[in-house]
Amino acid sequence: MKAILGDKNRVIVYSCYLDSNKSASQGRKISKSLAVPSPKIDEIFGASQKLNLEPMIEEKVHPSWWWEETLRVSVKKVRPKREILVMIAKKIAEERKKLKK
């Protein structure tokens, strides 16, 4: 299933949106207390799968950093974008805790 440009039923997630090491001006979209350090695309994809958000990895550059090669994850829109970002960040943090044990 290929996402259609401007699909209102999907939300785009770049890793910088969830990165606690980034400032808001560098692209972080959720509060630092909820964000996770250096999230990887695989972690975002895995967390999105566990949340049943039908994720798809896309090779698209972030508009602010067009010179860097980046990947992004497109997920099903089940709630407002920031709520989805928080859900994914919490799931990543939860999965990282499980790995440490």
C-alpha positions as CSV (number, residue, x, y, z in Angstrom):
1,M,0.0,0.0,0.0
2,K,1.6,3.2,-1.1
3,A,0.9,6.5,0.8
4,I,-0.6,9.2,-1.3
5,L,1.0,12.6,-1.1
6,G,-1.0,14.7,1.4
7,D,-2.9,11.7,2.7
8,K,-4.9,13.1,5.6
9,N,-5.3,9.6,7.1
10,R,-1.6,9.2,7.8
11,V,1.0,11.0,10.0
12,I,4.7,11.5,9.1
13,V,7.2,10.7,11.8
14,Y,10.9,11.8,11.5
15,S,13.2,10.6,14.2
16,C,14.0,14.2,15.2
17,Y,10.4,14.6,16.3
18,L,11.0,12.2,19.2
19,D,14.6,13.0,20.0
20,S,15.3,14.4,23.5
21,N,18.8,15.5,22.3
22,K,17.2,17.9,19.9
23,S,15.7,21.3,20.6
24,A,12.3,22.4,19.4
25,S,14.0,24.5,16.7
26,Q,15.9,21.4,15.6
27,G,12.6,19.6,15.0
28,R,11.6,18.0,18.3
29,K,7.7,18.0,18.4
30,I,7.1,16.6,21.9
31,S,8.3,17.7,25.3
32,K,11.8,16.7,26.3
33,S,10.4,14.7,29.3
34,L,8.4,12.5,27.0
35,A,11.0,12.3,24.2
36,V,13.7,9.5,23.9
37,P,17.4,10.0,23.2
38,S,18.4,9.3,19.6
39,P,15.5,7.2,18.4
40,K,16.3,5.0,15.3
41,I,13.9,4.5,12.4
42,D,13.8,0.8,13.2
43,E,12.6,1.6,16.8
44,I,10.0,4.0,15.5
45,F,8.8,1.4,13.0
46,G,8.7,-1.4,15.6
47,A,6.9,0.8,18.2
48,S,4.3,1.8,15.5
49,Q,3.8,-1.8,14.6
50,K,3.1,-2.8,18.3
51,L,0.6,0.1,18.5
52,N,-1.2,-1.2,15.3
53,L,-0.5,2.1,13.4
54,E,0.3,0.3,10.1
55,P,3.7,1.9,9.7
56,M,5.6,2.3,6.4
57,I,9.2,3.4,6.0
58,E,9.7,6.0,3.3
59,E,12.9,7.4,1.8
60,K,12.2,11.1,2.1
61,V,14.3,13.9,3.4
62,H,13.2,16.3,6.1
63,P,12.4,19.6,4.5
64,S,14.6,21.6,6.9
65,W,17.6,19.2,6.3
66,W,17.2,18.5,2.6
67,W,20.9,17.8,2.1
68,E,20.9,14.9,4.6
69,E,19.7,11.4,3.6
70,T,17.0,10.5,6.0
71,L,14.2,8.0,6.3
72,R,10.8,8.6,7.8
73,V,7.9,6.5,9.0
74,S,4.3,7.1,7.9
75,V,1.7,5.8,10.3
76,K,-2.1,5.6,10.4
77,K,-3.7,8.7,12.0
78,V,-5.8,7.4,14.9
79,R,-5.4,10.5,17.1
80,P,-3.9,14.0,16.8
81,K,-0.3,14.0,15.6
82,R,1.3,15.0,18.9
83,E,-0.6,12.3,20.7
84,I,0.6,9.7,18.2
85,L,4.2,11.0,18.7
86,V,3.9,10.7,22.4
87,M,2.5,7.1,22.1
88,I,5.4,6.1,19.9
89,A,8.0,7.7,22.2
90,K,6.5,6.0,25.3
91,K,6.5,2.6,23.5
92,I,10.2,3.1,22.5
93,A,11.1,3.9,26.1
94,E,9.2,0.8,27.3
95,E,10.9,-1.4,24.7
96,R,14.4,0.0,25.7
97,K,13.6,-0.8,29.4
98,K,12.7,-4.4,28.5
99,L,16.1,-4.8,26.6
100,K,18.1,-3.5,29.6
101,K,16.6,-6.2,31.9
